[in-house]
Amino acid sequence: MAQLTMVQAICDALQVALEEMPEVLLLGEDIGKNGGVFRATDGLWEQFGDERVIDTPLAEAGIIGSSIGLAVNGFKPVAEVQFLTFIYPAFEQIISHVARLHTRTQGAFPNSIVIRAPYGGGIRAPELHSDSTETFFVHTPGLKVVVPSTPSDAKGLLLAAIKQPDPVIFLEPMKLYRAFKEDVPTGWYEIPLGSARLVQTGTDVTILAWGAMVPVAIQGASECGKSGISCEVIDLRTLDPVDEETIIQSVTKTGRVVIVQEAPRTLGLASELMAMIQEQAFYSLEAPMVRITSYDVPVPMYALEDEFRPTADKVAQAVYKVVQEGGK
Amino acid sequence: MIQWVTPDGKLTKQGLQHWSKFSSDEKREWLRFMILTRQFDRRAILLQRQGRIGTYAPLEGQEAAQIGSSMALHSEDWVFPSYREHGVALKVGMPISQVFLYWMGRVEGCKPPEGVRLMPPTVPIATQIPQAVGAAWASKLRKETFVSVVYFGDGATSEGDFHEGLNFSGVFKLPVIFFCQNNGYAISVPFSRQSASATIAERAKAYQIPGVLVDGNDVFAVRGVMEEAINRARNGDGPTLIEAVTYRKGSHTTADDATRYRPSDEVKEWIEERDPVERWKTCLLHEGFISLEEVESWTHYCDEQVDHGIKEAEASTPALATHLFEHVYHQVSRKLLRQKTECETREIPWLN
């Protein structure tokens, strides 16, 4: 065990992967000598050299496109896109090729690629750095989408993503990169994709969250705890495939649902979760589900960031609302 | 522009110099594959008109560019095609039936036989370029000898992926050949509207890689410049951009009408005076490497092969809807398993 921040745990995972899997390559902008703009690859270029930790030209489509060519030849590219907000030039490569190659060739060529990207707001970043567009990738068949919220999850999920034969979009909440340290196991370990984490058990309300919204959900839950409301908090960890079983089990028990989503409201993952719960557990519901999200406006410059993003206070309000409507 | 055989089938000075580099069998083989490609293409258009295949992208006029270039490849080399490289596909080992299957809307047409390093046709323009660069990168990193060849048209050179791919290849000195078939038009837009540069080949200079301008309707010259580019790549001397100047005799696809945007005298000139198959045939006849009877019997044989391919494609087991779910991920997820059941039973599970 070592006490690590999330960004250190990610770096540790990449180090372990490079060490244990000769086919792993890291590609990205400023990931070499500079160790990544967030230091997620700190020291790896020195240890593994220029042929495994590769500073590429500044070209996202080039990075993802060439990753495909490397992957079909048996390499395991772990590409870093410097910020999720900068991924759009590579969108065509991801949507039209990374996600479809396995289907199109019926598995003839491997396309095992991990695309890492820091994402989300809350760190006073410059304009156009803070998007939460996980929905694009969850919406795209053929991709798996993973979002950790703790250092030890980040490492275990990233290693599991690297072991995956399927392409994975691995989104790292910038807000949590250095938010806290915790014990992270040393060496190789995996947290299987598709399994949510039960953050705290409760009986009255199920709160679903992922990424930087997990601490917000926990804070909201603890606020409500003071009024005697028992919240179950679930960190989804994998957005696709989502852990339906854990969610439905919890909703069946509590009958009330609050979903906390950093992305704008319309057609965010919360919409899909609400539809899924409605389809599978409607008769267990005691009250209409509520989602707390950002507004349907472009991500603002940081002066208004806190107004835009969900807060613990809003989560608590939502919990009170579903509990009241449920007649508790 | 490099030209080894004139449009009327005579060897140029350079052509004479290179003539003995290739055996007579090889030279005959180029013609055979060009004939096969042409017969395939003509039949595909007929099949589309009969409703037996879907919208199809014809290639007639580009046989020399496709066959000349692909003849230079080894089986270990990677090919990243656009959607018009049927000649290349046939040459590198894609069965005729499978090329038809692709145009019949069947995903089976995307999957090459074991050991054939041919990516599926690429529809989004230029996106295959950085991918081919990645494959070349794999060769370099593994210290292997295979090279990667990417096919694209003149329109693709306006895309960002063209620049990104060439730039990467120059920076990392990768064994990749960028083979551009400049057929003069990106659907309807002429090259003059595509680019202010006089040629595509000259753009190579900016990436510090060799750029070659070749007569794309001259199979001999194309074969020759491709050989040089591949040798450079295999020897670790990096990428080459080849611009093969050619012409698509027909429309962009069977859904397009090229008479709307191309002057008829231009089309006539390319068809009547610069046909690549006629050019090479005339040259070989003149040099005494073939007889007209042989050409006739090859054409007949190619027709039979194409016939056989059609029969095979049309006799293939119909696609099962449940196959939709099989290869999205390596394992069928819980969600997809439910949807597969829904597809199988045509009943939505939780409503029953």
Boltz contact constraints between the chains, C-beta under 6 A:
constraints:
  - contact:
      token1: [A, 51]
      token2: [B, 141]
      max_distance: 6.0
  - contact:
      token1: [A, 57]
      token2: [B, 167]
      max_distance: 6.0
  - contact:
      token1: [A, 57]
      token2: [B, 171]
      max_distance: 6.0
  - contact:
      token1: [A, 59]
      token2: [B, 164]
      max_distance: 6.0
  - contact:
      token1: [A, 61]
      token2: [B, 161]
      max_distance: 6.0
  - contact:
      token1: [A, 61]
      token2: [B, 164]
      max_distance: 6.0
  - contact:
      token1: [A, 62]
      token2: [B, 130]
      max_distance: 6.0
  - contact:
      token1: [A, 62]
      token2: [B, 164]
      max_distance: 6.0
  - contact:
      token1: [A, 62]
      token2: [B, 168]
      max_distance: 6.0
  - contact:
      token1: [A, 65]
      token2: [B, 130]
      max_distance: 6.0
  - contact:
      token1: [A, 65]
      token2: [B, 131]
      max_distance: 6.0
  - contact:
      token1: [A, 66]
      token2: [B, 130]
      max_distance: 6.0
  - contact:
      token1: [A, 66]
      token2: [B, 133]
      max_distance: 6.0
  - contact:
      token1: [A, 66]
      token2: [B, 134]
      max_distance: 6.0
  - contact:
      token1: [A, 66]
      token2: [B, 137]
      max_distance: 6.0
  - contact:
      token1: [A, 66]
      token2: [B, 168]
      max_distance: 6.0
  - contact:
      token1: [A, 68]
      token2: [B, 131]
      max_distance: 6.0
  - contact:
      token1: [A, 68]
      token2: [B, 134]
      max_distance: 6.0
  - contact:
      token1: [A, 69]
      token2: [B, 131]
      max_distance: 6.0
  - contact:
      token1: [A, 69]
      token2: [B, 132]
      max_distance: 6.0
  - contact:
      token1: [A, 69]
      token2: [B, 134]
      max_distance: 6.0
  - contact:
      token1: [A, 69]
      token2: [B, 135]
      max_distance: 6.0
  - contact:
      token1: [A, 70]
      token2: [B, 134]
      max_distance: 6.0
  - contact:
      token1: [A, 70]
      token2: [B, 137]
      max_distance: 6.0
  - contact:
      token1: [A, 70]
      token2: [B, 138]
      max_distance: 6.0
  - contact:
      token1: [A, 73]
      token2: [B, 135]
      max_distance: 6.0
  - contact:
      token1: [A, 73]
      token2: [B, 138]
      max_distance: 6.0
  - contact:
      token1: [A, 75]
      token2: [B, 138]
      max_distance: 6.0
  - contact:
      token1: [A, 92]
      token2: [B, 124]
      max_distance: 6.0
  - contact:
      token1: [A, 92]
      token2: [B, 127]
      max_distance: 6.0
  - contact:
      token1: [A, 96]
      token2: [B, 124]
      max_distance: 6.0
  - contact:
      token1: [A, 102]
      token2: [B, 327]
      max_distance: 6.0
  - contact:
      token1: [A, 103]
      token2: [B, 327]
      max_distance: 6.0
  - contact:
      token1: [A, 103]
      token2: [B, 328]
      max_distance: 6.0
  - contact:
      token1: [A, 104]
      token2: [B, 110]
      max_distance: 6.0
  - contact:
      token1: [A, 104]
      token2: [B, 120]
      max_distance: 6.0
  - contact:
      token1: [A, 105]
      token2: [B, 110]
      max_distance: 6.0
  - contact:
      token1: [A, 105]
      token2: [B, 111]
      max_distance: 6.0
  - contact:
      token1: [A, 106]
      token2: [B, 111]
      max_distance: 6.0
  - contact:
      token1: [A, 106]
      token2: [B, 327]
      max_distance: 6.0
  - contact:
      token1: [A, 107]
      token2: [B, 327]
      max_distance: 6.0
  - contact:
      token1: [A, 108]
      token2: [B, 111]
      max_distance: 6.0
  - contact:
      token1: [A, 141]
      token2: [B, 328]
      max_distance: 6.0
  - contact:
      token1: [A, 142]
      token2: [B, 328]
      max_distance: 6.0
  - contact:
      token1: [A, 165]
      token2: [B, 330]
      max_distance: 6.0
  - contact:
      token1: [A, 166]
      token2: [B, 329]
      max_distance: 6.0
  - contact:
      token1: [A, 166]
      token2: [B, 330]
      max_distance: 6.0
  - contact:
      token1: [A, 241]
      token2: [B, 333]
      max_distance: 6.0
  - contact:
      token1: [A, 279]
      token2: [B, 350]
      max_distance: 6.0
